[in-house]
Amino acid sequence: MKQKVTLICTECLSRNYSTYKNTKTNPERLELNKYCKKCGKHTLHKETK
Ligand SMILES: [Zn+2]
C-alpha cells in the first residue's frame, strides 16, 4: 500500500514536495530535512495530506 503525501515546510508552511510512502513499513508521520525555496535553506518538512 502506498499513500501519496505532501511535505510542507514547518517554517513557512509551503507545500514543497510530494512523495509516496509505504504506510505499512512507515506508519509514522514523515519528517525530513529538505531545501525550501521560500526560506532559502534546509528546513524540517512534515507530512500532510
Ligand atoms: Zn519554508
mmCIF file of the protein (N, C-alpha, C, O) and its ligand, coordinates in Angstrom:
data_MODEL
# 
_entry.id   MODEL 
# 
loop_
_entity.id 
_entity.type 
_entity.pdbx_number_of_molecules 
1 polymer     1 
2 non-polymer 1 
# 
_entity_poly.entity_id                      1 
_entity_poly.type                           'polypeptide(L)' 
_entity_poly.nstd_linkage                   no 
_entity_poly.nstd_monomer                   no 
_entity_poly.pdbx_seq_one_letter_code       MKQKVTLICTECLSRNYSTYKNTKTNPERLELNKYCKKCGKHTLHKETK 
_entity_poly.pdbx_seq_one_letter_code_can   MKQKVTLICTECLSRNYSTYKNTKTNPERLELNKYCKKCGKHTLHKETK 
_entity_poly.pdbx_strand_id                 A 
# 
loop_
_entity_poly_seq.entity_id 
_entity_poly_seq.num 
_entity_poly_seq.mon_id 
_entity_poly_seq.hetero 
1 1  MET n 
1 2  LYS n 
1 3  GLN n 
1 4  LYS n 
1 5  VAL n 
1 6  THR n 
1 7  LEU n 
1 8  ILE n 
1 9  CYS n 
1 10 THR n 
1 11 GLU n 
1 12 CYS n 
1 13 LEU n 
1 14 SER n 
1 15 ARG n 
1 16 ASN n 
1 17 TYR n 
1 18 SER n 
1 19 THR n 
1 20 TYR n 
1 21 LYS n 
1 22 ASN n 
1 23 THR n 
1 24 LYS n 
1 25 THR n 
1 26 ASN n 
1 27 PRO n 
1 28 GLU n 
1 29 ARG n 
1 30 LEU n 
1 31 GLU n 
1 32 LEU n 
1 33 ASN n 
1 34 LYS n 
1 35 TYR n 
1 36 CYS n 
1 37 LYS n 
1 38 LYS n 
1 39 CYS n 
1 40 GLY n 
1 41 LYS n 
1 42 HIS n 
1 43 THR n 
1 44 LEU n 
1 45 HIS n 
1 46 LYS n 
1 47 GLU n 
1 48 THR n 
1 49 LYS n 
# 
loop_
_struct_asym.id 
_struct_asym.entity_id 
A 1 
B 2 
# 
loop_
_chem_comp.id 
_chem_comp.type 
_chem_comp.mon_nstd_flag 
ARG 'L-peptide linking' y 
ASN 'L-peptide linking' y 
CYS 'L-peptide linking' y 
GLN 'L-peptide linking' y 
GLU 'L-peptide linking' y 
GLY 'peptide linking'   y 
HIS 'L-peptide linking' y 
ILE 'L-peptide linking' y 
LEU 'L-peptide linking' y 
LYS 'L-peptide linking' y 
MET 'L-peptide linking' y 
PRO 'L-peptide linking' y 
SER 'L-peptide linking' y 
THR 'L-peptide linking' y 
TYR 'L-peptide linking' y 
VAL 'L-peptide linking' y 
ZN  non-polymer         . 
# 
_pdbx_entity_nonpoly.entity_id   2 
_pdbx_entity_nonpoly.name        ? 
_pdbx_entity_nonpoly.comp_id     ZN 
# 
_pdbx_nonpoly_scheme.asym_id         B 
_pdbx_nonpoly_scheme.entity_id       2 
_pdbx_nonpoly_scheme.mon_id          ZN 
_pdbx_nonpoly_scheme.ndb_seq_num     1 
_pdbx_nonpoly_scheme.pdb_seq_num     101 
_pdbx_nonpoly_scheme.auth_seq_num    101 
_pdbx_nonpoly_scheme.pdb_mon_id      ZN 
_pdbx_nonpoly_scheme.auth_mon_id     ZN 
_pdbx_nonpoly_scheme.pdb_strand_id   A 
_pdbx_nonpoly_scheme.pdb_ins_code    . 
# 
loop_
_atom_site.group_PDB 
_atom_site.id 
_atom_site.type_symbol 
_atom_site.label_atom_id 
_atom_site.label_alt_id 
_atom_site.label_comp_id 
_atom_site.label_asym_id 
_atom_site.label_entity_id 
_atom_site.label_seq_id 
_atom_site.pdbx_PDB_ins_code 
_atom_site.Cartn_x 
_atom_site.Cartn_y 
_atom_site.Cartn_z 
_atom_site.occupancy 
_atom_site.B_iso_or_equiv 
_atom_site.pdbx_formal_charge 
_atom_site.auth_seq_id 
_atom_site.auth_comp_id 
_atom_site.auth_asym_id 
_atom_site.auth_atom_id 
_atom_site.pdbx_PDB_model_num 
ATOM   1   N  N  . MET A 1 1  ? 0.842  -1.210 0.000  1.00 0.00 ? 1   MET A N  1 
ATOM   2   C  CA . MET A 1 1  ? 0.000  0.000  0.000  1.00 0.00 ? 1   MET A CA 1 
ATOM   3   C  C  . MET A 1 1  ? 0.869  1.249  0.000  1.00 0.00 ? 1   MET A C  1 
ATOM   4   O  O  . MET A 1 1  ? 1.705  1.437  0.884  1.00 0.00 ? 1   MET A O  1 
ATOM   5   N  N  . LYS A 1 2  ? 0.669  2.078  -0.973 1.00 0.00 ? 2   LYS A N  1 
ATOM   6   C  CA . LYS A 1 2  ? 1.395  3.339  -0.973 1.00 0.00 ? 2   LYS A CA 1 
ATOM   7   C  C  . LYS A 1 2  ? 0.413  4.488  -0.943 1.00 0.00 ? 2   LYS A C  1 
ATOM   8   O  O  . LYS A 1 2  ? -0.622 4.481  -1.609 1.00 0.00 ? 2   LYS A O  1 
ATOM   9   N  N  . GLN A 1 3  ? 0.775  5.469  -0.148 1.00 0.00 ? 3   GLN A N  1 
ATOM   10  C  CA . GLN A 1 3  ? -0.086 6.628  0.012  1.00 0.00 ? 3   GLN A CA 1 
ATOM   11  C  C  . GLN A 1 3  ? 0.659  7.870  -0.441 1.00 0.00 ? 3   GLN A C  1 
ATOM   12  O  O  . GLN A 1 3  ? 1.839  8.047  -0.141 1.00 0.00 ? 3   GLN A O  1 
ATOM   13  N  N  . LYS A 1 4  ? -0.032 8.710  -1.154 1.00 0.00 ? 4   LYS A N  1 
ATOM   14  C  CA . LYS A 1 4  ? 0.601  9.949  -1.580 1.00 0.00 ? 4   LYS A CA 1 
ATOM   15  C  C  . LYS A 1 4  ? 0.546  10.954 -0.439 1.00 0.00 ? 4   LYS A C  1 
ATOM   16  O  O  . LYS A 1 4  ? -0.509 11.182 0.153  1.00 0.00 ? 4   LYS A O  1 
ATOM   17  N  N  . VAL A 1 5  ? 1.680  11.544 -0.143 1.00 0.00 ? 5   VAL A N  1 
ATOM   18  C  CA . VAL A 1 5  ? 1.736  12.530 0.930  1.00 0.00 ? 5   VAL A CA 1 
ATOM   19  C  C  . VAL A 1 5  ? 2.415  13.795 0.416  1.00 0.00 ? 5   VAL A C  1 
ATOM   20  O  O  . VAL A 1 5  ? 3.237  13.752 -0.499 1.00 0.00 ? 5   VAL A O  1 
ATOM   21  N  N  . THR A 1 6  ? 2.062  14.895 1.011  1.00 0.00 ? 6   THR A N  1 
ATOM   22  C  CA . THR A 1 6  ? 2.687  16.172 0.684  1.00 0.00 ? 6   THR A CA 1 
ATOM   23  C  C  . THR A 1 6  ? 3.561  16.581 1.855  1.00 0.00 ? 6   THR A C  1 
ATOM   24  O  O  . THR A 1 6  ? 3.182  16.428 3.016  1.00 0.00 ? 6   THR A O  1 
ATOM   25  N  N  . LEU A 1 7  ? 4.727  17.099 1.535  1.00 0.00 ? 7   LEU A N  1 
ATOM   26  C  CA . LEU A 1 7  ? 5.622  17.578 2.588  1.00 0.00 ? 7   LEU A CA 1 
ATOM   27  C  C  . LEU A 1 7  ? 5.588  19.100 2.627  1.00 0.00 ? 7   LEU A C  1 
ATOM   28  O  O  . LEU A 1 7  ? 5.802  19.766 1.615  1.00 0.00 ? 7   LEU A O  1 
ATOM   29  N  N  . ILE A 1 8  ? 5.319  19.633 3.804  1.00 0.00 ? 8   ILE A N  1 
ATOM   30  C  CA . ILE A 1 8  ? 5.286  21.089 3.950  1.00 0.00 ? 8   ILE A CA 1 
ATOM   31  C  C  . ILE A 1 8  ? 6.418  21.555 4.851  1.00 0.00 ? 8   ILE A C  1 
ATOM   32  O  O  . ILE A 1 8  ? 6.813  20.882 5.803  1.00 0.00 ? 8   ILE A O  1 
ATOM   33  N  N  . CYS A 1 9  ? 6.918  22.723 4.515  1.00 0.00 ? 9   CYS A N  1 
ATOM   34  C  CA . CYS A 1 9  ? 7.946  23.366 5.329  1.00 0.00 ? 9   CYS A CA 1 
ATOM   35  C  C  . CYS A 1 9  ? 7.329  23.777 6.663  1.00 0.00 ? 9   CYS A C  1 
ATOM   36  O  O  . CYS A 1 9  ? 6.273  24.409 6.693  1.00 0.00 ? 9   CYS A O  1 
ATOM   37  N  N  . THR A 1 10 ? 7.984  23.419 7.762  1.00 0.00 ? 10  THR A N  1 
ATOM   38  C  CA . THR A 1 10 ? 7.427  23.760 9.077  1.00 0.00 ? 10  THR A CA 1 
ATOM   39  C  C  . THR A 1 10 ? 7.657  25.224 9.425  1.00 0.00 ? 10  THR A C  1 
ATOM   40  O  O  . THR A 1 10 ? 7.086  25.724 10.395 1.00 0.00 ? 10  THR A O  1 
ATOM   41  N  N  . GLU A 1 11 ? 8.489  25.922 8.646  1.00 0.00 ? 11  GLU A N  1 
ATOM   42  C  CA . GLU A 1 11 ? 8.747  27.336 8.951  1.00 0.00 ? 11  GLU A CA 1 
ATOM   43  C  C  . GLU A 1 11 ? 7.808  28.273 8.210  1.00 0.00 ? 11  GLU A C  1 
ATOM   44  O  O  . GLU A 1 11 ? 7.270  29.208 8.805  1.00 0.00 ? 11  GLU A O  1 
ATOM   45  N  N  . CYS A 1 12 ? 7.601  28.034 6.908  1.00 0.00 ? 12  CYS A N  1 
ATOM   46  C  CA . CYS A 1 12 ? 6.730  28.928 6.151  1.00 0.00 ? 12  CYS A CA 1 
ATOM   47  C  C  . CYS A 1 12 ? 5.465  28.219 5.650  1.00 0.00 ? 12  CYS A C  1 
ATOM   48  O  O  . CYS A 1 12 ? 4.590  28.846 5.052  1.00 0.00 ? 12  CYS A O  1 
ATOM   49  N  N  . LEU A 1 13 ? 5.381  26.935 5.893  1.00 0.00 ? 13  LEU A N  1 
ATOM   50  C  CA . LEU A 1 13 ? 4.218  26.123 5.530  1.00 0.00 ? 13  LEU A CA 1 
ATOM   51  C  C  . LEU A 1 13 ? 3.979  26.009 4.019  1.00 0.00 ? 13  LEU A C  1 
ATOM   52  O  O  . LEU A 1 13 ? 2.857  25.747 3.585  1.00 0.00 ? 13  LEU A O  1 
ATOM   53  N  N  . SER A 1 14 ? 5.020  26.202 3.233  1.00 0.00 ? 14  SER A N  1 
ATOM   54  C  CA . SER A 1 14 ? 4.916  25.963 1.792  1.00 0.00 ? 14  SER A CA 1 
ATOM   55  C  C  . SER A 1 14 ? 4.823  24.471 1.519  1.00 0.00 ? 14  SER A C  1 
ATOM   56  O  O  . SER A 1 14 ? 5.445  23.654 2.198  1.00 0.00 ? 14  SER A O  1 
ATOM   57  N  N  . ARG A 1 15 ? 4.029  24.137 0.508  1.00 0.00 ? 15  ARG A N  1 
ATOM   58  C  CA . ARG A 1 15 ? 3.963  22.738 0.098  1.00 0.00 ? 15  ARG A CA 1 
ATOM   59  C  C  . ARG A 1 15 ? 5.028  22.514 -0.963 1.00 0.00 ? 15  ARG A C  1 
ATOM   60  O  O  . ARG A 1 15 ? 4.808  22.791 -2.142 1.00 0.00 ? 15  ARG A O  1 
ATOM   61  N  N  . ASN A 1 16 ? 6.155  22.023 -0.551 1.00 0.00 ? 16  ASN A N  1 
ATOM   62  C  CA . ASN A 1 16 ? 7.304  21.964 -1.439 1.00 0.00 ? 16  ASN A CA 1 
ATOM   63  C  C  . ASN A 1 16 ? 7.488  20.639 -2.153 1.00 0.00 ? 16  ASN A C  1 
ATOM   64  O  O  . ASN A 1 16 ? 7.995  20.602 -3.274 1.00 0.00 ? 16  ASN A O  1 
ATOM   65  N  N  . TYR A 1 17 ? 7.087  19.570 -1.524 1.00 0.00 ? 17  TYR A N  1 
ATOM   66  C  CA . TYR A 1 17 ? 7.359  18.249 -2.092 1.00 0.00 ? 17  TYR A CA 1 
ATOM   67  C  C  . TYR A 1 17 ? 6.153  17.351 -1.947 1.00 0.00 ? 17  TYR A C  1 
ATOM   68  O  O  . TYR A 1 17 ? 5.380  17.463 -0.996 1.00 0.00 ? 17  TYR A O  1 
ATOM   69  N  N  . SER A 1 18 ? 6.008  16.461 -2.907 1.00 0.00 ? 18  SER A N  1 
ATOM   70  C  CA . SER A 1 18 ? 5.046  15.386 -2.702 1.00 0.00 ? 18  SER A CA 1 
ATOM   71  C  C  . SER A 1 18 ? 5.747  14.079 -3.011 1.00 0.00 ? 18  SER A C  1 
ATOM   72  O  O  . SER A 1 18 ? 6.600  13.997 -3.895 1.00 0.00 ? 18  SER A O  1 
ATOM   73  N  N  . THR A 1 19 ? 5.375  13.084 -2.276 1.00 0.00 ? 19  THR A N  1 
ATOM   74  C  CA . THR A 1 19 ? 6.054  11.806 -2.403 1.00 0.00 ? 19  THR A CA 1 
ATOM   75  C  C  . THR A 1 19 ? 5.071  10.690 -2.069 1.00 0.00 ? 19  THR A C  1 
ATOM   76  O  O  . THR A 1 19 ? 3.936  10.937 -1.662 1.00 0.00 ? 19  THR A O  1 
ATOM   77  N  N  . TYR A 1 20 ? 5.526  9.480  -2.248 1.00 0.00 ? 20  TYR A N  1 
ATOM   78  C  CA . TYR A 1 20 ? 4.714  8.333  -1.852 1.00 0.00 ? 20  TYR A CA 1 
ATOM   79  C  C  . TYR A 1 20 ? 5.400  7.652  -0.700 1.00 0.00 ? 20  TYR A C  1 
ATOM   80  O  O  . TYR A 1 20 ? 6.628  7.573  -0.653 1.00 0.00 ? 20  TYR A O  1 
ATOM   81  N  N  . LYS A 1 21 ? 4.617  7.163  0.222  1.00 0.00 ? 21  LYS A N  1 
ATOM   82  C  CA . LYS A 1 21 ? 5.229  6.382  1.288  1.00 0.00 ? 21  LYS A CA 1 
ATOM   83  C  C  . LYS A 1 21 ? 4.458  5.097  1.508  1.00 0.00 ? 21  LYS A C  1 
ATOM   84  O  O  . LYS A 1 21 ? 3.260  4.994  1.242  1.00 0.00 ? 21  LYS A O  1 
ATOM   85  N  N  . ASN A 1 22 ? 5.187  4.143  1.997  1.00 0.00 ? 22  ASN A N  1 
ATOM   86  C  CA . ASN A 1 22 ? 4.595  2.857  2.332  1.00 0.00 ? 22  ASN A CA 1 
ATOM   87  C  C  . ASN A 1 22 ? 4.045  2.939  3.750  1.00 0.00 ? 22  ASN A C  1 
ATOM   88  O  O  . ASN A 1 22 ? 4.804  3.021  4.715  1.00 0.00 ? 22  ASN A O  1 
ATOM   89  N  N  . THR A 1 23 ? 2.736  2.917  3.869  1.00 0.00 ? 23  THR A N  1 
ATOM   90  C  CA . THR A 1 23 ? 2.124  3.108  5.185  1.00 0.00 ? 23  THR A CA 1 
ATOM   91  C  C  . THR A 1 23 ? 2.307  1.910  6.110  1.00 0.00 ? 23  THR A C  1 
ATOM   92  O  O  . THR A 1 23 ? 2.136  2.025  7.324  1.00 0.00 ? 23  THR A O  1 
ATOM   93  N  N  . LYS A 1 24 ? 2.653  0.762  5.534  1.00 0.00 ? 24  LYS A N  1 
ATOM   94  C  CA . LYS A 1 24 ? 2.861  -0.408 6.398  1.00 0.00 ? 24  LYS A CA 1 
ATOM   95  C  C  . LYS A 1 24 ? 4.221  -0.385 7.061  1.00 0.00 ? 24  LYS A C  1 
ATOM   96  O  O  . LYS A 1 24 ? 4.343  -0.670 8.252  1.00 0.00 ? 24  LYS A O  1 
ATOM   97  N  N  . THR A 1 25 ? 5.237  -0.049 6.299  1.00 0.00 ? 25  THR A N  1 
ATOM   98  C  CA . THR A 1 25 ? 6.589  -0.024 6.869  1.00 0.00 ? 25  THR A CA 1 
ATOM   99  C  C  . THR A 1 25 ? 6.889  1.306  7.543  1.00 0.00 ? 25  THR A C  1 
ATOM   100 O  O  . THR A 1 25 ? 7.814  1.410  8.348  1.00 0.00 ? 25  THR A O  1 
ATOM   101 N  N  . ASN A 1 26 ? 6.105  2.313  7.211  1.00 0.00 ? 26  ASN A N  1 
ATOM   102 C  CA . ASN A 1 26 ? 6.393  3.642  7.744  1.00 0.00 ? 26  ASN A CA 1 
ATOM   103 C  C  . ASN A 1 26 ? 5.100  4.352  8.161  1.00 0.00 ? 26  ASN A C  1 
ATOM   104 O  O  . ASN A 1 26 ? 4.688  5.321  7.523  1.00 0.00 ? 26  ASN A O  1 
ATOM   105 N  N  . PRO A 1 27 ? 4.470  3.874  9.219  1.00 0.00 ? 27  PRO A N  1 
ATOM   106 C  CA . PRO A 1 27 ? 3.179  4.436  9.630  1.00 0.00 ? 27  PRO A CA 1 
ATOM   107 C  C  . PRO A 1 27 ? 3.288  5.803  10.287 1.00 0.00 ? 27  PRO A C  1 
ATOM   108 O  O  . PRO A 1 27 ? 2.309  6.544  10.377 1.00 0.00 ? 27  PRO A O  1 
ATOM   109 N  N  . GLU A 1 28 ? 4.497  6.129  10.747 1.00 0.00 ? 28  GLU A N  1 
ATOM   110 C  CA . GLU A 1 28 ? 4.695  7.418  11.407 1.00 0.00 ? 28  GLU A CA 1 
ATOM   111 C  C  . GLU A 1 28 ? 4.656  8.548  10.393 1.00 0.00 ? 28  GLU A C  1 
ATOM   112 O  O  . GLU A 1 28 ? 4.842  8.330  9.195  1.00 0.00 ? 28  GLU A O  1 
ATOM   113 N  N  . ARG A 1 29 ? 4.417  9.735  10.876 1.00 0.00 ? 29  ARG A N  1 
ATOM   114 C  CA . ARG A 1 29 ? 4.495  10.907 10.013 1.00 0.00 ? 29  ARG A CA 1 
ATOM   115 C  C  . ARG A 1 29 ? 5.930  11.144 9.577  1.00 0.00 ? 29  ARG A C  1 
ATOM   116 O  O  . ARG A 1 29 ? 6.863  11.092 10.379 1.00 0.00 ? 29  ARG A O  1 
ATOM   117 N  N  . LEU A 1 30 ? 6.081  11.405 8.291  1.00 0.00 ? 30  LEU A N  1 
ATOM   118 C  CA . LEU A 1 30 ? 7.417  11.674 7.779  1.00 0.00 ? 30  LEU A CA 1 
ATOM   119 C  C  . LEU A 1 30 ? 7.905  13.039 8.247  1.00 0.00 ? 30  LEU A C  1 
ATOM   120 O  O  . LEU A 1 30 ? 7.154  14.013 8.287  1.00 0.00 ? 30  LEU A O  1 
ATOM   121 N  N  . GLU A 1 31 ? 9.180  13.077 8.598  1.00 0.00 ? 31  GLU A N  1 
ATOM   122 C  CA . GLU A 1 31 ? 9.823  14.351 8.907  1.00 0.00 ? 31  GLU A CA 1 
ATOM   123 C  C  . GLU A 1 31 ? 11.186 14.348 8.248  1.00 0.00 ? 31  GLU A C  1 
ATOM   124 O  O  . GLU A 1 31 ? 12.059 13.558 8.606  1.00 0.00 ? 31  GLU A O  1 
ATOM   125 N  N  . LEU A 1 32 ? 11.365 15.234 7.283  1.00 0.00 ? 32  LEU A N  1 
ATOM   126 C  CA . LEU A 1 32 ? 12.596 15.226 6.517  1.00 0.00 ? 32  LEU A CA 1 
ATOM   127 C  C  . LEU A 1 32 ? 13.189 16.621 6.430  1.00 0.00 ? 32  LEU A C  1 
ATOM   128 O  O  . LEU A 1 32 ? 12.465 17.613 6.351  1.00 0.00 ? 32  LEU A O  1 
ATOM   129 N  N  . ASN A 1 33 ? 14.492 16.683 6.445  1.00 0.00 ? 33  ASN A N  1 
ATOM   130 C  CA . ASN A 1 33 ? 15.167 17.944 6.200  1.00 0.00 ? 33  ASN A CA 1 
ATOM   131 C  C  . ASN A 1 33 ? 15.317 18.143 4.704  1.00 0.00 ? 33  ASN A C  1 
ATOM   132 O  O  . ASN A 1 33 ? 16.040 17.399 4.041  1.00 0.00 ? 33  ASN A O  1 
ATOM   133 N  N  . LYS A 1 34 ? 14.637 19.141 4.176  1.00 0.00 ? 34  LYS A N  1 
ATOM   134 C  CA . LYS A 1 34 ? 14.683 19.393 2.742  1.00 0.00 ? 34  LYS A CA 1 
ATOM   135 C  C  . LYS A 1 34 ? 14.858 20.872 2.494  1.00 0.00 ? 34  LYS A C  1 
ATOM   136 O  O  . LYS A 1 34 ? 14.608 21.723 3.348  1.00 0.00 ? 34  LYS A O  1 
ATOM   137 N  N  . TYR A 1 35 ? 15.306 21.134 1.266  1.00 0.00 ? 35  TYR A N  1 
ATOM   138 C  CA . TYR A 1 35 ? 15.528 22.525 0.900  1.00 0.00 ? 35  TYR A CA 1 
ATOM   139 C  C  . TYR A 1 35 ? 14.205 23.215 0.594  1.00 0.00 ? 35  TYR A C  1 
ATOM   140 O  O  . TYR A 1 35 ? 13.395 22.701 -0.178 1.00 0.00 ? 35  TYR A O  1 
ATOM   141 N  N  . CYS A 1 36 ? 13.987 24.371 1.196  1.00 0.00 ? 36  CYS A N  1 
ATOM   142 C  CA . CYS A 1 36 ? 12.803 25.169 0.925  1.00 0.00 ? 36  CYS A CA 1 
ATOM   143 C  C  . CYS A 1 36 ? 13.216 26.407 0.139  1.00 0.00 ? 36  CYS A C  1 
ATOM   144 O  O  . CYS A 1 36 ? 14.041 27.198 0.597  1.00 0.00 ? 36  CYS A O  1 
ATOM   145 N  N  . LYS A 1 37 ? 12.637 26.568 -1.041 1.00 0.00 ? 37  LYS A N  1 
ATOM   146 C  CA . LYS A 1 37 ? 12.974 27.717 -1.886 1.00 0.00 ? 37  LYS A CA 1 
ATOM   147 C  C  . LYS A 1 37 ? 12.568 29.021 -1.214 1.00 0.00 ? 37  LYS A C  1 
ATOM   148 O  O  . LYS A 1 37 ? 13.279 30.023 -1.296 1.00 0.00 ? 37  LYS A O  1 
ATOM   149 N  N  . LYS A 1 38 ? 11.445 28.998 -0.566 1.00 0.00 ? 38  LYS A N  1 
ATOM   150 C  CA . LYS A 1 38 ? 10.932 30.218 0.044  1.00 0.00 ? 38  LYS A CA 1 
ATOM   151 C  C  . LYS A 1 38 ? 11.819 30.680 1.203  1.00 0.00 ? 38  LYS A C  1 
ATOM   152 O  O  . LYS A 1 38 ? 12.109 31.868 1.345  1.00 0.00 ? 38  LYS A O  1 
ATOM   153 N  N  . CYS A 1 39 ? 12.243 29.719 2.027  1.00 0.00 ? 39  CYS A N  1 
ATOM   154 C  CA . CYS A 1 39 ? 13.112 30.063 3.145  1.00 0.00 ? 39  CYS A CA 1 
ATOM   155 C  C  . CYS A 1 39 ? 14.563 30.228 2.690  1.00 0.00 ? 39  CYS A C  1 
ATOM   156 O  O  . CYS A 1 39 ? 15.352 30.879 3.374  1.00 0.00 ? 39  CYS A O  1 
ATOM   157 N  N  . GLY A 1 40 ? 14.921 29.644 1.543  1.00 0.00 ? 40  GLY A N  1 
ATOM   158 C  CA . GLY A 1 40 ? 16.285 29.722 1.039  1.00 0.00 ? 40  GLY A CA 1 
ATOM   159 C  C  . GLY A 1 40 ? 17.273 28.888 1.817  1.00 0.00 ? 40  GLY A C  1 
ATOM   160 O  O  . GLY A 1 40 ? 18.472 29.168 1.808  1.00 0.00 ? 40  GLY A O  1 
ATOM   161 N  N  . LYS A 1 41 ? 16.780 27.859 2.492  1.00 0.00 ? 41  LYS A N  1 
ATOM   162 C  CA . LYS A 1 41 ? 17.659 26.989 3.282  1.00 0.00 ? 41  LYS A CA 1 
ATOM   163 C  C  . LYS A 1 41 ? 16.967 25.658 3.523  1.00 0.00 ? 41  LYS A C  1 
ATOM   164 O  O  . LYS A 1 41 ? 15.806 25.461 3.163  1.00 0.00 ? 41  LYS A O  1 
ATOM   165 N  N  . HIS A 1 42 ? 17.707 24.757 4.138  1.00 0.00 ? 42  HIS A N  1 
ATOM   166 C  CA . HIS A 1 42 ? 17.106 23.487 4.506  1.00 0.00 ? 42  HIS A CA 1 
ATOM   167 C  C  . HIS A 1 42 ? 16.277 23.662 5.772  1.00 0.00 ? 42  HIS A C  1 
ATOM   168 O  O  . HIS A 1 42 ? 16.735 24.240 6.758  1.00 0.00 ? 42  HIS A O  1 
ATOM   169 N  N  . THR A 1 43 ? 15.066 23.159 5.725  1.00 0.00 ? 43  THR A N  1 
ATOM   170 C  CA . THR A 1 43 ? 14.195 23.238 6.895  1.00 0.00 ? 43  THR A CA 1 
ATOM   171 C  C  . THR A 1 43 ? 13.539 21.878 7.100  1.00 0.00 ? 43  THR A C  1 
ATOM   172 O  O  . THR A 1 43 ? 13.586 21.011 6.228  1.00 0.00 ? 43  THR A O  1 
ATOM   173 N  N  . LEU A 1 44 ? 12.942 21.714 8.239  1.00 0.00 ? 44  LEU A N  1 
ATOM   174 C  CA . LEU A 1 44 ? 12.221 20.478 8.505  1.00 0.00 ? 44  LEU A CA 1 
ATOM   175 C  C  . LEU A 1 44 ? 10.890 20.494 7.766  1.00 0.00 ? 44  LEU A C  1 
ATOM   176 O  O  . LEU A 1 44 ? 10.117 21.447 7.869  1.00 0.00 ? 44  LEU A O  1 
ATOM   177 N  N  . HIS A 1 45 ? 10.638 19.433 7.025  1.00 0.00 ? 45  HIS A N  1 
ATOM   178 C  CA . HIS A 1 45 ? 9.384  19.286 6.298  1.00 0.00 ? 45  HIS A CA 1 
ATOM   179 C  C  . HIS A 1 45 ? 8.597  18.140 6.905  1.00 0.00 ? 45  HIS A C  1 
ATOM   180 O  O  . HIS A 1 45 ? 9.140  17.075 7.198  1.00 0.00 ? 45  HIS A O  1 
ATOM   181 N  N  . LYS A 1 46 ? 7.322  18.377 7.087  1.00 0.00 ? 46  LYS A N  1 
ATOM   182 C  CA . LYS A 1 46 ? 6.465  17.351 7.661  1.00 0.00 ? 46  LYS A CA 1 
ATOM   183 C  C  . LYS A 1 46 ? 5.383  16.924 6.691  1.00 0.00 ? 46  LYS A C  1 
ATOM   184 O  O  . LYS A 1 46 ? 4.964  17.666 5.804  1.00 0.00 ? 46  LYS A O  1 
ATOM   185 N  N  . GLU A 1 47 ? 4.964  15.725 6.897  1.00 0.00 ? 47  GLU A N  1 
ATOM   186 C  CA . GLU A 1 47 ? 3.915  15.151 6.063  1.00 0.00 ? 47  GLU A CA 1 
ATOM   187 C  C  . GLU A 1 47 ? 2.567  15.786 6.354  1.00 0.00 ? 47  GLU A C  1 
ATOM   188 O  O  . GLU A 1 47 ? 2.220  16.039 7.508  1.00 0.00 ? 47  GLU A O  1 
ATOM   189 N  N  . THR A 1 48 ? 1.810  16.040 5.291  1.00 0.00 ? 48  THR A N  1 
ATOM   190 C  CA . THR A 1 48 ? 0.422  16.433 5.446  1.00 0.00 ? 48  THR A CA 1 
ATOM   191 C  C  . THR A 1 48 ? -0.366 15.737 4.367  1.00 0.00 ? 48  THR A C  1 
ATOM   192 O  O  . THR A 1 48 ? 0.215  15.099 3.489  1.00 0.00 ? 48  THR A O  1 
ATOM   193 N  N  . LYS A 1 49 ? -1.720 15.850 4.415  1.00 0.00 ? 49  LYS A N  1 
ATOM   194 C  CA . LYS A 1 49 ? -2.499 15.117 3.423  1.00 0.00 ? 49  LYS A CA 1 
ATOM   195 C  C  . LYS A 1 49 ? -2.985 15.968 2.281  1.00 0.00 ? 49  LYS A C  1 
ATOM   196 O  O  . LYS A 1 49 ? -3.654 15.466 1.378  1.00 0.00 ? 49  LYS A O  1 
HETATM 197 ZN ZN . ZN  B 2 .  ? 9.995  27.316 4.087  1.00 0.00 2 101 ZN  A ZN 1 
# 
